Amino acid sequence: MNRTNELEEYSAKELDRLAREREAAIKAKGGLPYLGSLPVGETKLWLQPKLPTDNPDKDDKPRKQFVARLEKDSEDKAWTVNPKSSLYRDLLGFLPKAPIQLRVIRTGEGRSETRWTIKAA
């Protein structure tokens, strides 16, 4: 095995281990695992009937945390959203109808290019 493959393998294993440890620590504190970044395209998920909570990001910027479940998953996840975004306003519109299945359509990549469209499935 050459040195590059060895480094890539080690790095991948360590990142995976750190992610598992972080998820376990979040669950141990009674929190939910994070939904993570949604891919470009359409994702179906269930918005759960729970009040959004404050959950500032690592830079202490305000974030609101909704509870959602991916269509193919059986576990609730924390979905953090910027409270100044149109995505936040759209989710608030669907929240009284929860649990509701949503089609979340993401276009673009990066903060300045990403646009969201939310529709009831």
Helices and strands as residue ranges (DSSP letters): H 3-28, E 41-47, E 53-54, E 64-70, E 77-81, H 86-94, G 95-97, E 100-107, E 115-120
